[in-house]
Amino acid sequence: MTIGLVVVGCGGHGREVVGISRAVNEAAGRPVWQLLGVVDDRPTEDNLKRLQRLDVPYLGDVAWLRDAPPGTHHVIGIGDPRVRRAVGGRIDGYGVPAASLVHPDATVGPDTAHGPGFVAFAGARVTTNVTIGRHVHLNQNATVGHDSNLADFVSVNPLAAVSGDCHLAEGVLIGTTAAVLQGLRVGRDSTVGAGACVVRDVPDRVTVKGVPAR
């Protein structure tokens, strides 16, 4: 069965998600996803040209999904967790279900559960007994260790490492090459800067950076 898919966001992150949908089809040897196109409220001219070079239609703004064909799914290709949450709230009202995409070069281990809208990019690694919420993005070569819990709308950026038994609350962003050491919590809507090493719990709604992260 082939399912219609719309990617939300035509920036670089969204176009990478387009690539994941195509990689899934190629690995399956059949069209699992029929990419209908991309929606975006404020696409730049440069990004529209890049979409065209990828032979991907621009469908219009996000409200296009209100009248999407029956059975259509969406996936949000927006890197910022807070923006992704806001857009996801709008789309929830349209009744269009969220798809989850796992690149064939990603690994999701046993006894791992994830919510709708989960995206695992190439090289992402999830080990075992991990719980992942809605619209969580694990970018290229990010790793998540055993027994961790990633709440809704978390982003783990490329080459970042989340150790075992960590809890990332809703809306957390872990920056590129950052590390969260074992058993720690990062609070809601907090950001761990690129290259930082988290050695103690991080409260809600703060940005920490450096080694150790402060």
Secondary structure, 3 states (H helix, E strand, C coil): CCEEEEEECCCHHHHHHHHHHHHHHHHHCCCCEEEEEEECCCCCHHHHHHHHHCCCCEEECHHHHHHCCCCCEEEECCCCHHHHHHHHHHHHCCCCCECCEECCCCEECCCCEECCCCEECCCCEECCCCEECCCCEECCCCEECCCCEECCCCEECCCCEECCCCEECCCCEECCCCEECCCCEECCCCEECCCCEECCCECCCCEECCCCCC
